Amino acid sequence: MRSGARLLMPAAMTDQQAQATPGKPIEYRDPAPFSIEAQGQSLTFYPGGSDRLQALLDMIGNAQASLDLCYYMFVDDNDGRRVRDALTDAVRRGVQVRLIIDSYGSDVPDNFFDALTKEGGQFWSFSAKWSRRYLIRNHQKMAIGDGETALIGGFNVEREYFAPPHQNGWHDLGLAVEGSAVGELLRWFEELVDWVGRPRAQFRVMRNKVKNWDSGSGPVRLLIGGPTNGLSSWARCVGRDLDQGRRLDMVMAYFSPSKKLLKRIGRIAEKGETRLVMAGKSDNGATIGATRSLYDYLLRKRANIWEFRACKLHMKLLVLDDAIYVGSANFDMRSLYINLELMLRIEDAALAERMRTFVSDQLVASKQITLEGHRQKATVWNRFRWNVSWLLVGVLDYTISRRLNLGL
């Protein structure tokens, strides 16, 4: 930990600037990919959607022996078909292909992967059933090439996750990894295959896999979230880091944590070392309302808050002291305690500083939220909508919250 670290705060949008040109899209371009070495890992970050798609297609095209992929959403659109066809071509040239998608999140016809499986590829659908298992979403996103390179992040295989900001694509972050973390991702993928490959796999089996996952104690850890008795490695580790932390930067699509974790963030914010970039646009208005219901508390604790306004925000990034977290998990109740999630934690001071610079880059397309401005908007009606949104998002399934978004 470093004391006296200075927050990097480039000019953000003011209320006056945001109101000057109502309805006009914010001019923002995704940053170029950037690379850094940290703790024996070669890391390349992809903030741009087209770069993420190309990185995925390049991994598939360059694979010599194996491809292992898991996605929450796989959609039958132009980009989804490009990825599917690339996987099918890989099988034809002798690559072992294994693909897992979540049946709840994906939108593909039953025969969408027939060519892949006919050529010898393996495909499983993580199925939601009307039991306790229905509560689980396989929200993870990863692709592993030849057991040597991995691509993780918050993005799915769908056009909106690869579209640029001016087309209202999702603003997200992909991370390509080479190093020991790839072996850990492959080890977890084998656990998933073991479960989805059993037609009658029981809920408790997956619950135990999450509970028993050993993330180690080193500077590079693969953390797994999901339904389990007690806390998963993801929830336990981030909770402990927040409890001990002194400086926090976060870019988060969905933010509605438990009161315990919120208080830990408030404690860090009181030291003046907290920057939170939240969604100003989303496909789910209730998630925005749920986050806004927490602003008054955080602002009173002196947290610095912005809302990203250029397009829909889908990023999941935390920089906590000298550690970064990047992967599939939002900072909400579902991602912390119910969904199957993966987050890569790397503790490295130089990497943390580089990612804080990246967070700063997001502020130029964001509007800063002040306590005075927020309280002006916190009418009785808005507070009611925000609080109901928090209940919908924090307690009920996202299906309900999307349908009952209260006009947010």
DRENDO-1510 file (C-alpha; in Angstrom, 1 decimal, always signed):
<recs>
REC; n; res; u; v; w
REC; 1; MET; +0.0; +0.0; +0.0 .
REC; 2; ARG; +1.2; +3.6; -0.7 .
REC; 3; SER; +0.1; +6.6; +1.4 .
REC; 4; GLY; -0.4; +10.0; -0.1 .
REC; 5; ALA; -1.2; +8.6; -3.6 .
REC; 6; ARG; -2.7; +11.2; -5.9 .
REC; 7; LEU; -5.9; +10.6; -7.7 .
REC; 8; LEU; -5.8; +11.2; -11.5 .
REC; 9; MET; -8.8; +13.2; -12.4 .
REC; 10; PRO; -9.0; +14.7; -15.9 .
REC; 11; ALA; -11.9; +17.0; -16.7 .
REC; 12; ALA; -15.2; +15.2; -16.6 .
REC; 13; MET; -18.5; +16.5; -17.9 .
REC; 14; THR; -20.2; +19.1; -15.8 .
REC; 15; ASP; -23.9; +19.4; -15.3 .
REC; 16; GLN; -23.9; +22.4; -17.5 .
REC; 17; GLN; -22.0; +20.6; -20.3 .
REC; 18; ALA; -24.3; +17.7; -20.1 .
REC; 19; GLN; -27.4; +19.9; -20.4 .
REC; 20; ALA; -25.9; +22.1; -23.2 .
REC; 21; THR; -26.5; +19.7; -26.0 .
REC; 22; PRO; -29.3; +17.4; -24.8 .
REC; 23; GLY; -29.7; +14.2; -26.9 .
REC; 24; LYS; -26.4; +14.7; -28.7 .
REC; 25; PRO; -24.2; +11.6; -28.6 .
REC; 26; ILE; -20.9; +12.1; -26.7 .
REC; 27; GLU; -17.9; +11.9; -29.0 .
REC; 28; TYR; -15.8; +9.1; -27.6 .
REC; 29; ARG; -13.6; +6.5; -29.1 .
REC; 30; ASP; -12.4; +3.3; -27.5 .
REC; 31; PRO; -8.8; +3.4; -26.5 .
REC; 32; ALA; -6.3; +1.3; -28.5 .
REC; 33; PRO; -5.2; -2.1; -27.0 .
REC; 34; PHE; -2.3; -1.9; -24.6 .
REC; 35; SER; +0.0; -4.5; -23.1 .
REC; 36; ILE; +1.9; -4.9; -19.9 .
REC; 37; GLU; +3.9; -7.6; -18.1 .
REC; 38; ALA; +3.0; -8.4; -14.5 .
REC; 39; GLN; +3.9; -11.2; -12.1 .
REC; 40; GLY; +5.0; -13.5; -15.0 .
REC; 41; GLN; +1.8; -12.8; -17.0 .
REC; 42; SER; +1.8; -11.2; -20.4 .
REC; 43; LEU; -1.4; -9.1; -20.5 .
REC; 44; THR; -3.1; -7.3; -23.4 .
REC; 45; PHE; -6.2; -5.3; -22.7 .
REC; 46; TYR; -8.8; -4.7; -25.4 .
REC; 47; PRO; -11.2; -1.7; -24.6 .
REC; 48; GLY; -12.5; -1.6; -28.2 .
REC; 49; GLY; -15.2; -4.0; -29.4 .
REC; 50; SER; -13.8; -4.6; -32.8 .
REC; 51; ASP; -10.4; -5.4; -31.2 .
REC; 52; ARG; -12.0; -7.9; -28.9 .
REC; 53; LEU; -13.7; -9.6; -31.8 .
REC; 54; GLN; -10.5; -9.8; -33.8 .
REC; 55; ALA; -8.6; -11.1; -30.8 .
REC; 56; LEU; -11.1; -13.9; -30.4 .
REC; 57; LEU; -11.1; -14.8; -34.1 .
REC; 58; ASP; -7.3; -14.7; -34.2 .
REC; 59; MET; -7.1; -17.1; -31.2 .
REC; 60; ILE; -9.5; -19.5; -33.0 .
REC; 61; GLY; -7.7; -19.2; -36.3 .
REC; 62; ASN; -4.3; -19.8; -34.8 .
REC; 63; ALA; -5.2; -22.7; -32.6 .
REC; 64; GLN; -3.2; -25.9; -33.3 .
REC; 65; ALA; -4.6; -28.4; -30.8 .
REC; 66; SER; -7.4; -27.2; -28.6 .
REC; 67; LEU; -10.0; -24.5; -28.0 .
REC; 68; ASP; -12.1; -24.3; -24.9 .
REC; 69; LEU; -14.8; -21.6; -24.6 .
REC; 70; CYS; -17.5; -20.7; -22.2 .
REC; 71; TYR; -20.0; -17.8; -22.7 .
REC; 72; TYR; -23.1; -16.6; -21.0 .
REC; 73; MET; -24.6; -15.2; -24.3 .
REC; 74; PHE; -24.0; -16.5; -27.8 .
REC; 75; VAL; -26.4; -14.9; -30.3 .
REC; 76; ASP; -27.4; -15.8; -33.8 .
REC; 77; ASP; -26.2; -12.6; -35.5 .
REC; 78; ASN; -23.4; -11.8; -38.0 .
REC; 79; ASP; -20.7; -11.8; -35.3 .
REC; 80; GLY; -22.1; -14.9; -33.6 .
REC; 81; ARG; -22.1; -16.8; -36.9 .
REC; 82; ARG; -18.5; -15.6; -37.7 .
REC; 83; VAL; -17.3; -17.1; -34.4 .
REC; 84; ARG; -19.3; -20.3; -34.8 .
REC; 85; ASP; -18.0; -20.8; -38.3 .
REC; 86; ALA; -14.4; -20.1; -37.2 .
REC; 87; LEU; -14.8; -22.8; -34.5 .
REC; 88; THR; -16.2; -25.2; -37.1 .
REC; 89; ASP; -13.3; -24.6; -39.4 .
REC; 90; ALA; -10.9; -25.2; -36.5 .
REC; 91; VAL; -12.5; -28.6; -35.9 .
REC; 92; ARG; -12.1; -29.5; -39.6 .
REC; 93; ARG; -8.4; -28.8; -39.4 .
REC; 94; GLY; -8.0; -31.1; -36.4 .
REC; 95; VAL; -8.4; -28.8; -33.4 .
REC; 96; GLN; -10.3; -30.2; -30.4 .
REC; 97; VAL; -13.1; -27.7; -29.7 .
REC; 98; ARG; -15.3; -27.6; -26.6 .
REC; 99; LEU; -17.9; -25.0; -26.1 .
REC; 100; ILE; -20.3; -24.2; -23.2 .
REC; 101; ILE; -23.0; -21.6; -23.4 .
REC; 102; ASP; -25.7; -20.6; -20.9 .
REC; 103; SER; -29.2; -21.6; -22.2 .
REC; 104; TYR; -30.8; -18.7; -20.4 .
REC; 105; GLY; -28.5; -16.0; -21.7 .
REC; 106; SER; -28.1; -17.3; -25.3 .
REC; 107; ASP; -30.4; -16.8; -28.2 .
REC; 108; VAL; -29.6; -19.4; -30.9 .
REC; 109; PRO; -31.8; -22.0; -32.7 .
REC; 110; ASP; -31.5; -25.6; -31.6 .
REC; 111; ASN; -29.5; -26.5; -34.8 .
REC; 112; PHE; -27.1; -23.5; -34.6 .
REC; 113; PHE; -24.1; -25.6; -33.7 .
REC; 114; ASP; -25.0; -28.7; -35.7 .
REC; 115; ALA; -22.1; -28.3; -38.2 .
REC; 116; LEU; -19.7; -27.9; -35.3 .
REC; 117; THR; -20.8; -31.1; -33.6 .
REC; 118; LYS; -21.1; -33.1; -36.8 .
REC; 119; GLU; -17.4; -32.3; -37.5 .
REC; 120; GLY; -16.5; -33.6; -34.1 .
REC; 121; GLY; -16.7; -30.5; -31.8 .
REC; 122; GLN; -18.2; -30.8; -28.4 .
REC; 123; PHE; -21.0; -28.5; -27.3 .
REC; 124; TRP; -23.0; -28.2; -24.0 .
REC; 125; SER; -25.8; -25.9; -22.9 .
REC; 126; PHE; -25.8; -24.9; -19.3 .
REC; 127; SER; -29.5; -25.4; -18.7 .
REC; 128; ALA; -31.8; -23.6; -16.4 .
REC; 129; LYS; -34.4; -25.8; -14.8 .
REC; 130; TRP; -37.4; -25.2; -12.6 .
REC; 131; SER; -35.6; -26.1; -9.3 .
REC; 132; ARG; -33.0; -24.4; -7.2 .
REC; 133; ARG; -30.7; -24.8; -10.2 .
REC; 134; TYR; -32.9; -22.3; -12.1 .
REC; 135; LEU; -31.4; -19.6; -10.0 .
REC; 136; ILE; -27.9; -20.2; -11.4 .
REC; 137; ARG; -26.6; -18.3; -14.5 .
REC; 138; ASN; -23.3; -19.4; -16.0 .
REC; 139; HIS; -22.3; -15.8; -16.4 .
REC; 140; GLN; -18.6; -16.6; -17.1 .
REC; 141; LYS; -16.8; -15.6; -20.3 .
REC; 142; MET; -13.6; -17.2; -21.4 .
REC; 143; ALA; -11.8; -18.6; -24.4 .
REC; 144; ILE; -8.6; -20.7; -24.1 .
REC; 145; GLY; -6.4; -21.5; -27.0 .
REC; 146; ASP; -4.0; -24.5; -27.0 .
REC; 147; GLY; -3.9; -24.2; -23.2 .
REC; 148; GLU; -1.4; -21.3; -23.6 .
REC; 149; THR; -3.5; -18.2; -24.2 .
REC; 150; ALA; -6.8; -17.1; -22.7 .
REC; 151; LEU; -9.2; -14.3; -23.4 .
REC; 152; ILE; -11.5; -13.2; -20.6 .
REC; 153; GLY; -13.6; -10.2; -19.6 .
REC; 154; GLY; -17.2; -9.1; -19.5 .
REC; 155; PHE; -18.1; -9.4; -23.2 .
REC; 156; ASN; -20.3; -12.0; -24.8 .
REC; 157; VAL; -20.5; -13.3; -28.4 .
REC; 158; GLU; -23.1; -10.8; -29.8 .
REC; 159; ARG; -22.9; -7.9; -32.2 .
REC; 160; GLU; -23.6; -5.3; -29.4 .
REC; 161; TYR; -20.5; -6.3; -27.5 .
REC; 162; PHE; -18.3; -5.7; -30.6 .
REC; 163; ALA; -20.0; -2.5; -31.9 .
REC; 164; PRO; -18.3; +1.0; -31.4 .
REC; 165; PRO; -19.7; +3.6; -28.9 .
REC; 166; HIS; -21.4; +5.7; -31.7 .
REC; 167; GLN; -23.5; +2.6; -32.5 .
REC; 168; ASN; -24.3; +2.3; -28.8 .
REC; 169; GLY; -22.2; -0.9; -28.4 .
REC; 170; TRP; -21.4; -2.1; -25.0 .
REC; 171; HIS; -18.4; -0.4; -23.4 .
REC; 172; ASP; -16.4; -3.3; -22.1 .
REC; 173; LEU; -12.9; -4.7; -21.5 .
REC; 174; GLY; -11.3; -7.9; -22.8 .
REC; 175; LEU; -8.0; -9.3; -21.4 .
REC; 176; ALA; -5.7; -11.7; -23.2 .
REC; 177; VAL; -3.4; -13.6; -20.9 .
REC; 178; GLU; -0.3; -15.7; -21.3 .
REC; 179; GLY; +1.2; -17.2; -18.2 .
REC; 180; SER; +0.3; -19.4; -15.2 .
REC; 181; ALA; -3.3; -17.9; -15.1 .
REC; 182; VAL; -4.1; -19.8; -18.2 .
REC; 183; GLY; -3.5; -23.1; -16.5 .
REC; 184; GLU; -5.9; -22.1; -13.7 .
REC; 185; LEU; -8.6; -21.1; -16.2 .
REC; 186; LEU; -8.2; -24.5; -17.9 .
REC; 187; ARG; -8.4; -26.3; -14.6 .
REC; 188; TRP; -11.7; -24.5; -13.8 .
REC; 189; PHE; -13.0; -25.2; -17.4 .
REC; 190; GLU; -12.5; -28.9; -16.8 .
REC; 191; GLU; -14.7; -28.6; -13.6 .
REC; 192; LEU; -17.4; -27.0; -15.7 .
REC; 193; VAL; -17.2; -29.8; -18.4 .
REC; 194; ASP; -17.4; -32.4; -15.6 .
REC; 195; TRP; -20.7; -30.8; -14.5 .
REC; 196; VAL; -22.4; -30.0; -17.8 .
REC; 197; GLY; -21.5; -33.4; -19.2 .
REC; 198; ARG; -23.7; -35.1; -16.6 .
REC; 199; PRO; -27.4; -35.0; -17.8 .
REC; 200; ARG; -28.6; -35.3; -14.2 .
REC; 201; ALA; -25.9; -33.2; -12.5 .
REC; 202; GLN; -27.1; -32.0; -9.1 .
REC; 203; PHE; -27.1; -28.6; -7.8 .
REC; 204; ARG; -25.0; -29.5; -4.8 .
REC; 205; VAL; -22.2; -30.8; -7.0 .
REC; 206; MET; -21.7; -27.4; -8.6 .
REC; 207; ARG; -22.1; -25.7; -5.2 .
REC; 208; ASN; -19.3; -27.9; -3.8 .
REC; 209; LYS; -17.1; -27.2; -6.8 .
REC; 210; VAL; -17.4; -23.5; -6.1 .
REC; 211; LYS; -16.9; -24.0; -2.4 .
REC; 212; ASN; -13.8; -26.1; -2.8 .
REC; 213; TRP; -12.1; -24.1; -5.4 .
REC; 214; ASP; -8.6; -23.3; -4.2 .
REC; 215; SER; -7.4; -19.9; -5.6 .
REC; 216; GLY; -4.1; -20.0; -3.7 .
REC; 217; SER; -2.6; -17.0; -1.9 .
REC; 218; GLY; -0.1; -15.7; -4.5 .
REC; 219; PRO; -0.1; -12.5; -6.5 .
REC; 220; VAL; -2.0; -14.1; -9.3 .
REC; 221; ARG; -5.3; -15.8; -8.4 .
REC; 222; LEU; -8.3; -17.1; -10.4 .
REC; 223; LEU; -11.3; -16.4; -8.2 .
REC; 224; ILE; -14.6; -18.2; -8.8 .
REC; 225; GLY; -18.0; -17.0; -7.7 .
REC; 226; GLY; -21.2; -18.9; -7.5 .
REC; 227; PRO; -23.9; -20.5; -5.3 .
REC; 228; THR; -22.3; -22.1; -2.2 .
REC; 229; ASN; -22.7; -22.3; +1.6 .
REC; 230; GLY; -20.6; -19.5; +2.9 .
REC; 231; LEU; -18.7; -17.2; +0.6 .
REC; 232; SER; -17.1; -18.1; -2.7 .
REC; 233; SER; -13.4; -17.3; -3.3 .
REC; 234; TRP; -14.4; -14.2; -5.3 .
REC; 235; ALA; -16.7; -12.8; -2.6 .
REC; 236; ARG; -14.4; -13.7; +0.2 .
REC; 237; CYS; -11.2; -12.2; -1.4 .
REC; 238; VAL; -12.8; -9.0; -2.6 .
REC; 239; GLY; -14.5; -8.5; +0.8 .
REC; 240; ARG; -11.2; -9.0; +2.6 .
REC; 241; ASP; -9.3; -6.6; +0.3 .
REC; 242; LEU; -12.0; -4.0; +0.8 .
REC; 243; ASP; -11.8; -4.4; +4.5 .
REC; 244; GLN; -8.1; -3.7; +4.4 .
REC; 245; GLY; -8.0; -1.4; +1.5 .
REC; 246; ARG; -6.9; +2.3; +1.3 .
REC; 247; ARG; -7.5; +3.2; -2.3 .
REC; 248; LEU; -10.3; +2.0; -4.7 .
REC; 249; ASP; -11.0; +2.7; -8.4 .
REC; 250; MET; -13.9; +0.9; -10.0 .
REC; 251; VAL; -15.6; +0.8; -13.4 .
REC; 252; MET; -18.7; -1.2; -13.0 .
REC; 253; ALA; -21.8; -1.9; -15.1 .
REC; 254; TYR; -24.1; -3.1; -12.3 .
REC; 255; PHE; -23.4; -1.9; -8.7 .
REC; 256; SER; -25.7; -2.9; -5.9 .
REC; 257; PRO; -23.7; -4.7; -3.2 .
REC; 258; SER; -24.7; -5.8; +0.2 .
REC; 259; LYS; -24.7; -3.2; +3.0 .
REC; 260; LYS; -21.6; -4.8; +4.5 .
REC; 261; LEU; -19.6; -4.3; +1.4 .
REC; 262; LEU; -21.0; -0.9; +0.8 .
REC; 263; LYS; -19.8; +0.2; +4.3 .
REC; 264; ARG; -16.4; -1.0; +3.5 .
REC; 265; ILE; -16.3; +1.1; +0.3 .
REC; 266; GLY; -17.6; +4.0; +2.4 .
REC; 267; ARG; -14.7; +3.6; +4.8 .
REC; 268; ILE; -12.2; +3.8; +2.0 .
REC; 269; ALA; -14.0; +6.8; +0.5 .
REC; 270; GLU; -13.7; +8.7; +3.8 .
REC; 271; LYS; -10.0; +8.8; +3.1 .
REC; 272; GLY; -10.6; +10.6; -0.2 .
REC; 273; GLU; -9.2; +7.7; -2.2 .
REC; 274; THR; -12.3; +6.3; -4.1 .
REC; 275; ARG; -13.3; +6.8; -7.7 .
REC; 276; LEU; -16.5; +5.0; -9.0 .
REC; 277; VAL; -17.5; +5.0; -12.6 .
REC; 278; MET; -21.0; +3.7; -13.0 .
REC; 279; ALA; -23.4; +3.2; -15.9 .
REC; 280; GLY; -25.3; +6.2; -17.2 .
REC; 281; LYS; -26.8; +4.0; -19.9 .
REC; 282; SER; -27.8; +0.3; -19.8 .
REC; 283; ASP; -30.2; -2.2; -21.3 .
REC; 284; ASN; -31.7; -2.5; -17.8 .
REC; 285; GLY; -33.0; +0.7; -16.3 .
REC; 286; ALA; -33.6; -0.9; -12.9 .
REC; 287; THR; -29.9; -1.5; -12.5 .
REC; 288; ILE; -29.2; +2.2; -12.9 .
REC; 289; GLY; -31.9; +3.1; -10.4 .
REC; 290; ALA; -30.5; +0.5; -7.9 .
REC; 291; THR; -27.1; +2.1; -8.1 .
REC; 292; ARG; -28.4; +5.7; -7.7 .
REC; 293; SER; -30.2; +4.6; -4.6 .
REC; 294; LEU; -26.7; +4.3; -3.0 .
REC; 295; TYR; -25.3; +7.6; -4.2 .
REC; 296; ASP; -26.4; +9.7; -1.2 .
REC; 297; TYR; -24.5; +7.4; +1.2 .
REC; 298; LEU; -21.4; +7.2; -0.9 .
REC; 299; LEU; -21.3; +10.9; -1.7 .
REC; 300; ARG; -21.6; +11.8; +2.0 .
REC; 301; LYS; -18.6; +9.5; +2.6 .
REC; 302; ARG; -16.8; +11.6; +0.0 .
REC; 303; ALA; -16.7; +9.0; -2.8 .
REC; 304; ASN; -16.0; +10.5; -6.2 .
REC; 305; ILE; -18.7; +9.2; -8.6 .
REC; 306; TRP; -19.2; +9.5; -12.3 .
REC; 307; GLU; -21.7; +8.0; -14.7 .
REC; 308; PHE; -20.4; +6.9; -18.1 .
REC; 309; ARG; -22.6; +8.5; -20.8 .
REC; 310; ALA; -21.0; +7.7; -24.2 .
REC; 311; CYS; -22.8; +4.4; -24.5 .
REC; 312; LYS; -24.0; +1.4; -22.5 .
REC; 313; LEU; -21.4; +0.4; -19.9 .
REC; 314; HIS; -20.7; -3.3; -19.4 .
REC; 315; MET; -17.2; -3.2; -17.9 .
REC; 316; LYS; -16.2; -5.0; -14.7 .
REC; 317; LEU; -12.9; -3.6; -13.3 .
REC; 318; LEU; -11.6; -3.0; -9.8 .
REC; 319; VAL; -8.3; -1.5; -8.8 .
REC; 320; LEU; -7.9; -1.9; -5.1 .
REC; 321; ASP; -4.6; -0.8; -3.6 .
REC; 322; ASP; -1.9; -2.7; -5.7 .
REC; 323; ALA; -4.3; -5.4; -7.0 .
REC; 324; ILE; -6.6; -5.4; -10.0 .
REC; 325; TYR; -9.7; -7.5; -10.5 .
REC; 326; VAL; -11.0; -8.1; -14.1 .
REC; 327; GLY; -13.4; -10.7; -15.4 .
REC; 328; SER; -17.1; -11.4; -15.7 .
REC; 329; ALA; -18.6; -10.4; -12.3 .
REC; 330; ASN; -20.6; -7.2; -11.6 .
REC; 331; PHE; -20.6; -5.8; -8.1 .
REC; 332; ASP; -24.1; -6.7; -7.3 .
REC; 333; MET; -25.9; -9.3; -5.2 .
REC; 334; ARG; -26.3; -11.8; -8.1 .
REC; 335; SER; -22.7; -11.7; -9.3 .
REC; 336; LEU; -21.4; -11.8; -5.7 .
REC; 337; TYR; -23.5; -14.7; -4.4 .
REC; 338; ILE; -25.5; -16.5; -7.1 .
REC; 339; ASN; -24.1; -16.4; -10.6 .
REC; 340; LEU; -21.2; -18.5; -11.7 .
REC; 341; GLU; -18.4; -15.9; -12.2 .
REC; 342; LEU; -14.7; -15.7; -12.8 .
REC; 343; MET; -12.4; -12.9; -11.8 .
REC; 344; LEU; -8.7; -12.7; -12.3 .
REC; 345; ARG; -6.9; -11.0; -9.4 .
REC; 346; ILE; -3.3; -9.8; -10.0 .
REC; 347; GLU; -1.4; -7.9; -7.4 .
REC; 348; ASP; +1.3; -5.7; -9.0 .
REC; 349; ALA; +1.9; -2.0; -8.3 .
REC; 350; ALA; +2.9; -1.0; -11.8 .
REC; 351; LEU; -0.1; -2.8; -13.3 .
REC; 352; ALA; -2.4; -1.1; -10.8 .
REC; 353; GLU; -1.1; +2.3; -11.7 .
REC; 354; ARG; -1.5; +1.6; -15.4 .
REC; 355; MET; -5.1; +0.6; -14.9 .
REC; 356; ARG; -5.8; +3.7; -12.8 .
REC; 357; THR; -4.7; +5.7; -15.8 .
REC; 358; PHE; -7.2; +3.7; -17.9 .
REC; 359; VAL; -9.9; +4.5; -15.4 .
REC; 360; SER; -9.0; +8.2; -15.8 .
REC; 361; ASP; -9.5; +7.8; -19.5 .
REC; 362; GLN; -13.1; +6.9; -18.9 .
REC; 363; LEU; -13.9; +10.2; -17.1 .
REC; 364; VAL; -13.8; +12.4; -20.2 .
REC; 365; ALA; -16.9; +10.6; -21.4 .
REC; 366; SER; -18.6; +10.6; -18.0 .
REC; 367; LYS; -20.6; +13.1; -15.9 .
REC; 368; GLN; -19.5; +13.7; -12.4 .
REC; 369; ILE; -22.2; +13.2; -9.8 .
REC; 370; THR; -22.1; +15.8; -6.9 .
REC; 371; LEU; -24.0; +15.6; -3.7 .
REC; 372; GLU; -25.9; +18.8; -4.4 .
REC; 373; GLY; -26.8; +17.7; -7.9 .
REC; 374; HIS; -27.9; +14.3; -6.8 .
REC; 375; ARG; -30.1; +15.7; -4.0 .
REC; 376; GLN; -31.8; +18.0; -6.5 .
REC; 377; LYS; -32.8; +14.9; -8.5 .
REC; 378; ALA; -33.7; +12.8; -5.5 .
REC; 379; THR; -37.4; +13.8; -5.5 .
REC; 380; VAL; -39.8; +11.6; -3.6 .
REC; 381; TRP; -40.8; +9.9; -6.8 .
REC; 382; ASN; -37.2; +9.3; -7.9 .
REC; 383; ARG; -36.2; +8.0; -4.5 .
REC; 384; PHE; -39.2; +5.6; -4.6 .
REC; 385; ARG; -38.2; +4.3; -8.1 .
REC; 386; TRP; -34.5; +3.9; -7.1 .
REC; 387; ASN; -35.4; +2.0; -3.9 .
REC; 388; VAL; -37.8; -0.3; -5.7 .
REC; 389; SER; -35.2; -0.8; -8.3 .
REC; 390; TRP; -32.7; -1.9; -5.7 .
REC; 391; LEU; -35.2; -4.4; -4.4 .
REC; 392; LEU; -35.8; -5.7; -7.9 .
REC; 393; VAL; -32.1; -6.0; -8.7 .
REC; 394; GLY; -30.9; -7.0; -5.3 .
REC; 395; VAL; -33.6; -9.6; -4.5 .
REC; 396; LEU; -35.5; -10.7; -7.6 .
REC; 397; ASP; -34.4; -12.2; -10.8 .
REC; 398; TYR; -33.1; -9.9; -13.6 .
REC; 399; THR; -35.9; -11.0; -15.8 .
REC; 400; ILE; -38.4; -9.2; -13.6 .
REC; 401; SER; -36.2; -6.1; -13.2 .
REC; 402; ARG; -35.9; -5.8; -17.0 .
REC; 403; ARG; -39.6; -5.9; -17.5 .
REC; 404; LEU; -40.4; -3.6; -14.5 .
REC; 405; ASN; -37.8; -0.9; -15.1 .
REC; 406; LEU; -40.1; +1.8; -13.8 .
REC; 407; GLY; -39.4; +4.0; -16.8 .
REC; 408; LEU; -35.8; +4.7; -15.7 .
</recs>
